[in-house]
Amino acid sequence: MRDDKNTTEVPAGERGAALPLIALSLAGLLIVTWLLLGVTQRVVARADAQAAADATALAGAMNGRSTATRVASANGAIVISFSSTGNRVDVVIERDGVRAVANAERRLSFD
């Protein structure tokens, strides 16, 4: 025997009411994912540019501007600014549209 007390009828105006809610939820999830990917790409680009700047500054401190320029190029960057004062080198590089600044100092050690 069938128990009709536990069945509920959905009024005609409410059929499919969950579909727009699901669609909006998926759209919101896609937008958040897109934003997170954009932020992640910028963070990675910034970290890559900073790593290239650090390597360029170290190369410049040890061997001068020409080596610094080669190291920057090997890292996919260009040297925007290079200044050397005594043992200190300051560089500004650009990689993939992101600028980064670094400095290095050559220290002589007589251990």
N, C-alpha and C positions, 0 to 999 in steps of 0.2 A: 504494500500500500504506500502511496506517495503522500508525503507530508507537505502540504501547501503553505503551512504557517511560516516556514523558514525561507521562502522565496520572496524576493522583492522585485518589483517591477520598476524599471527606470523610466521616468517620465520622458516623453518624446523630446522635449526641449533640452534635456540634459545628456542625451546620447552623444558620445564623442567629446565630452567636455574636458577629458584628460589630455586629448591630443594637442590642443594649443599650449597647455601647461608644459607638456613634454617638449614641444618644439621650442618654446621660449627658454626652457632650461638648457637644451642642447645649444641654442644660439649663444646663451650667456657663457656656457662652458667653452665654446669655440673662441669667443672674444677674449676670455681670460687666458686661454692657452696661447693665443696669438700675441697678447701683450707680454706674457712671460717669456716667450721665445725672443721677442724684440729686445727686452731688457737683458736677457742672457747673452744675446749676440753682442750688444754694446759692452757688457762687462768683459767678455772674452776679447773683443777688439782692443779695449783699453789695457787689459793685462798683457796682450801680445805687443802692443806699442811700448808699454813700459819695459818689458823684457828686452826689446830691441834697443831702447834708449840706454838701459843699463849696460848692455854688452858694448854698445858704441862708445859710451863714456869710458869704460874700462880699457877698451882697445886704444882709445885716444890718449889716455893717461900713460899707457905703457909704450906706445909706438907712434903717436902723433896723428895728425888729421887724416892723412892718406889711408892709414889702416882703419881709422874710425869710419871713414866713408865706405871702405870695402865691407866692413862688418855690418854697417847699416844696410847696404845694398843686399848683402847675403840674407838679411832678415826681412827683406821686402820693404825697407824704409828708405827715406831720403833725409839727409842732414839739412836742417833748416838753419841751424846756428851752431857754431863751434868756437869756443873761446878757451884759451889756455893761458893761465897765469901761474908762473912757477911750476909747481908740481900738481896743480889743480886744473881739471878740465870740466867745463860745463857744456852740455850739448842739448839741443832741441831737435827732435826728429819727428817725422810724420809717416805714419803707416796706415794705409787704408782710410785716410781722412781723419785719423786721430793723432793729435800731437801729444808728445810726452817729453818730459824734462828729466835729465839725470846729471849727476856729477860724480867724478871720481878723483881720487888723489893718489899720486904715486909716492909711496913712502920707501925710503931707503932703510934697510935694516942691516946692522953689522953684528949679528949674534955670534 
